[in-house]
Each structure stands twice: as C-alpha cells, then as structure tokens.
C-alpha cells in the first residue's frame, strides 16, 4: 500500500477543496438560505461525483486523452457551454430575487443534488486536479486495494469539506445575511461561471476545430 503517495494526494486534494472554485461557489450559493436538507443533498452529490471522477481518472482517463487527443478539447467545450448555462440560471435567480426569497421558492433538495452533480461533472478544476493527483498516485502499478483506498479517502475528504461549507452557510444568521445581499452573491456566482465557461470555450474550441480539420 503506497501510503506516502496516498497521503500526499489526499493533502493536495484537501487543499484544492479549500480554494474557491465552481464546486465551492455552487455549494455556498445553494446552501445560503436553502436549509439543511438542500445542504445535505449537496454533500451527497459531491460524494457521488468525486467517486466518479476518481474512478475515471485512476482507471484510465489519462490514457484515453493520450489515445484520443480530441476528447479533451471536446469535453472542455462541453463544460464551457454548460457553465454558461449555469451562469444564466444564476443570473435569472439574481434578477428575480425579490420574488424568490420566500420559502415557497427555496431550492429543493432534488434540485440542489442535480445542480451540484452537473457542476461537478463539468468542472474543469476537477479535471486538472485529478490529472495532478494521478501524477502523484502510482495508478499504473497500484493494487486494486490501494486504488479503492485512494478513491474512498478522496470521497471522504471532499464530503467533509463541502459539508463544512454547506452547514456553515445554511445557518439562520447566514440566511438573514443572504436575504439582504443574496442577489449580489448569485450575480457574482453567475459572473464567475460565465467567465470560466467563456475561457474554456476560448481555449478549447480552436483546438477542437483545428484537430477536426487535421483529421
């Protein structure tokens, strides 16, 4: 069991969760004023999404990118388009803030779960993070048991980190503050997602078009 590499990878992953990114901003934006049930739904989606990312990365995503060069820019363009869609949805929520403050318009746990899962699935930061992690963890020579430990630990680190964010920002004090400035927070999240999505399309679309033309 390569514990040194496993612990190093978990440490990098934990530090990555502490830094702002699409998943963290999404967790905060949904948790604020949405209640504990929606917050816990976020954590469930994070656990499932991280498990899928970890399994895909450790079991061969890097190999697939080497064998199919167009796959990475294709996924980058798809992620950019979806992030722009998420940005529009957050902007609409910000513009309709006065009508959406009441309990009847709170986001449901199901919507919180599906939105979080979609953001995580298209998160370019998750892709780059796992490309780094598979350079630390010896996936090519590790035993199935070591890979299972790496995946389980990554799920635990991500779940605990986002649980802390979700519980902290779903308190009544946070909800009261959110009632006053929530439209600005949602608009900020929309701007962040829009800039990230635009950047992904800007970087990956020429690569996709150029690669397809050469093919």
Phi, psi and omega per residue, in radians:
X1 nan 2.003 -3.076
X2 -1.382 1.292 -3.024
X3 -1.116 -0.612 3.137
X4 -1.059 -0.824 3.133
X5 -1.187 -0.678 3.138
X6 -1.099 -0.840 -3.123
X7 -1.133 -0.662 3.101
X8 -1.121 -0.723 3.126
X9 -1.148 -0.736 3.098
X10 -1.084 -0.676 3.135
X11 -1.123 -0.745 3.091
X12 -1.106 -0.731 -3.128
X13 -1.128 -0.742 3.120
X14 -1.116 -0.727 3.098
X15 -1.116 -0.621 3.123
X16 -1.134 -0.650 3.132
X17 -1.186 -0.585 -3.134
X18 -1.210 -0.389 -3.120
X19 -1.517 2.533 -3.111
X20 -1.087 2.426 3.104
X21 -2.841 -3.131 -3.112
X22 -0.966 -0.738 -3.119
X23 -1.144 -0.757 -3.125
X24 -1.159 -0.793 3.124
X25 -1.092 -0.683 3.106
X26 -1.127 -0.753 3.127
X27 -1.062 -0.788 -3.128
X28 -1.164 -0.779 -3.081
X29 -1.102 -0.670 -3.142
X30 -1.342 -0.714 -3.056
X31 -1.157 -0.621 -3.096
X32 -1.096 1.971 3.081
X33 1.359 0.018 -3.058
X34 -1.681 -0.262 3.123
X35 1.655 2.924 -3.043
X36 -1.241 -0.580 -3.117
X37 -1.106 -0.760 3.094
X38 -1.152 -0.663 3.125
X39 -1.082 -0.746 3.132
X40 -1.218 -0.537 3.067
X41 -1.127 -0.605 3.080
X42 -1.068 -0.791 -3.104
X43 -1.111 -0.687 3.109
X44 -1.083 -0.734 3.115
X45 -1.146 -0.683 3.106
X46 -1.066 -0.778 -3.124
X47 -1.052 -0.807 -3.133
X48 -1.159 -0.788 -3.107
X49 -1.107 -0.752 3.137
X50 -1.144 -0.687 3.095
X51 -1.040 -0.719 3.128
X52 -1.189 -0.772 3.107
X53 -1.059 -0.786 -3.102
X54 -1.102 -0.803 -3.133
X55 -1.101 -0.760 -3.126
X56 -1.120 -0.755 -3.108
X57 -1.191 -0.825 -3.057
X58 -1.283 -0.407 -3.085
X59 -1.780 0.155 2.973
X60 2.405 0.185 3.133
X61 -1.076 -0.699 -3.131
X62 -1.095 -0.671 3.107
X63 -1.125 -0.720 3.138
X64 -1.097 -0.701 3.127
X65 -1.132 -0.610 3.130
X66 -1.242 -0.656 -3.096
X67 -1.416 -0.526 3.139
X68 -2.141 1.469 -3.032
X69 -1.017 -0.528 -3.096
X70 -1.334 -0.216 -3.087
X71 -1.142 -0.716 -3.102
X72 -1.147 -0.859 3.079
X73 -1.150 -0.519 3.089
X74 -1.114 -0.811 3.101
X75 -1.156 -0.597 3.094
X76 -1.099 -0.747 3.105
X77 -1.145 -0.734 3.105
X78 -1.080 -0.776 3.108
X79 -1.082 -0.710 3.122
X80 -1.087 -0.763 3.135
X81 -1.109 -0.722 -3.141
X82 -1.208 -0.637 3.096
X83 -1.131 -0.630 3.065
X84 -1.139 -0.646 3.086
X85 -1.132 -0.753 3.097
X86 -1.097 -0.676 3.132
X87 -1.063 -0.731 3.124
X88 -1.115 -0.705 -3.138
X89 -1.137 -0.734 3.102
X90 -1.167 -0.637 3.111
X91 -1.140 -0.704 3.092
X92 -1.098 -0.704 3.091
X93 -1.123 -0.650 3.120
X94 -1.166 -0.732 -3.123
X95 -1.186 -0.547 -3.127
X96 -1.720 0.456 -2.987
X97 -1.043 -0.735 -3.102
X98 -1.060 -0.570 -3.133
X99 -1.498 -0.221 -3.024
X100 -1.897 0.097 -3.099
X101 -1.283 -0.556 -3.049
X102 -1.134 2.756 -3.104
X103 -1.020 -0.529 -3.060
X104 -1.161 -0.355 -3.104
X105 -1.838 0.148 3.129
X106 -1.110 2.592 3.134
X107 -1.177 2.394 -3.111
X108 -1.416 2.762 3.070
X109 -0.998 -0.643 3.131
X110 -1.112 -0.790 3.131
X111 -1.153 -0.683 3.099
X112 -1.065 -0.742 -3.138
X113 -1.110 -0.871 -3.066
X114 -1.192 -0.685 3.125
X115 -1.121 -0.789 -3.138
X116 -1.103 -0.733 -3.140
X117 -1.113 -0.693 3.137
X118 -1.185 -0.727 3.113
X119 -1.099 -0.753 -3.127
X120 -1.166 -0.652 -3.112
X121 -1.151 -0.491 -3.082
X122 -1.932 0.266 -3.056
X123 -1.370 1.980 3.131
X124 -1.145 -0.467 3.103
X125 -1.157 -0.618 3.088
X126 -1.123 -0.720 3.120
X127 -1.074 -0.881 -3.117
X128 -1.144 -0.613 3.107
X129 -1.083 -0.785 -3.104
X130 -1.282 -0.475 3.010
X131 -1.128 -0.627 3.066
X132 -1.207 -0.773 -3.071
X133 -1.126 -0.640 -3.139
X134 -1.310 -0.209 3.003
X135 -1.450 -0.331 3.093
X136 -1.595 -0.800 -3.102
X137 -1.529 2.247 -3.078
X138 -1.373 1.259 -3.057
X139 -1.093 -0.546 -3.090
X140 -1.192 -0.482 -3.093
X141 -2.007 -0.077 -3.092
X142 -1.275 2.635 3.091
X143 -1.325 2.821 3.063
X144 -0.981 -0.622 3.111
X145 -1.128 -0.734 3.124
X146 -1.140 -0.688 3.101
X147 -1.125 -0.714 3.121
X148 -1.110 -0.706 3.105
X149 -1.124 -0.738 3.133
X150 -1.069 -0.763 3.141
X151 -1.164 -0.823 -3.109
X152 -1.087 -0.736 3.124
X153 -1.150 -0.661 3.109
X154 -1.129 -0.706 3.090
X155 -1.088 -0.750 -3.138
X156 -1.123 -0.766 -3.137
X157 -1.080 -0.821 -3.123
X158 -1.138 -0.747 -3.108
X159 -1.118 -0.787 -3.134
X160 -1.152 -0.699 3.133
X161 -1.113 -0.814 -3.130
X162 -1.293 -0.491 3.044
X163 -1.093 -0.715 3.110
X164 -1.080 -0.782 3.099
X165 -1.083 -0.817 -3.053
X166 -1.118 -0.781 -3.122
X167 -1.204 -0.669 -3.136
X168 -1.133 -0.682 -3.053
X169 -1.657 0.057 3.060
X170 -1.864 0.232 3.108
X171 -1.315 2.886 -3.137
X172 -1.140 -0.654 3.114
X173 -1.092 -0.754 3.106
X174 -1.145 -0.665 3.118
X175 -1.109 -0.712 3.118
X176 -1.129 -0.739 3.101
X177 -1.131 -0.652 -3.135
X178 -1.152 -0.594 3.118
X179 -1.077 -0.490 -3.118
X180 -1.512 -0.674 -3.014
X181 -2.160 0.228 -3.054
X182 -1.030 -0.646 -3.107
X183 -1.139 -0.565 3.091
X184 -1.255 -0.652 3.108
X185 -1.128 -0.801 3.131
X186 -1.105 -0.692 3.107
X187 -1.130 -0.662 3.098
X188 -1.139 -0.712 3.089
X189 -1.110 -0.724 3.111
X190 -1.052 -0.763 3.133
X191 -1.115 -0.737 3.140
X192 -1.099 -0.818 3.141
X193 -1.125 -0.695 -3.130
X194 -1.126 -0.761 3.138
X195 -1.163 -0.674 3.135
X196 -1.185 -0.774 3.130
X197 -1.120 -0.725 3.105
X198 -1.098 -0.725 3.107
X199 -1.083 -0.704 3.114
X200 -1.099 -0.788 3.132
X201 -1.145 -0.695 -3.124
X202 -1.087 -0.678 -3.115
X203 -1.404 -0.675 -2.954
X204 -1.660 -0.479 -3.098
X205 -1.102 -0.780 3.084
X206 -1.086 -0.637 3.112
X207 -1.147 -0.697 -3.137
X208 -1.185 -0.802 -3.139
X209 -1.152 -0.764 3.134
X210 -1.123 -0.730 3.130
X211 -1.152 -0.683 3.127
X212 -1.176 -0.631 3.131
X213 -1.168 -0.664 3.110
X214 -1.205 -0.587 3.132
X215 -1.223 nan nan
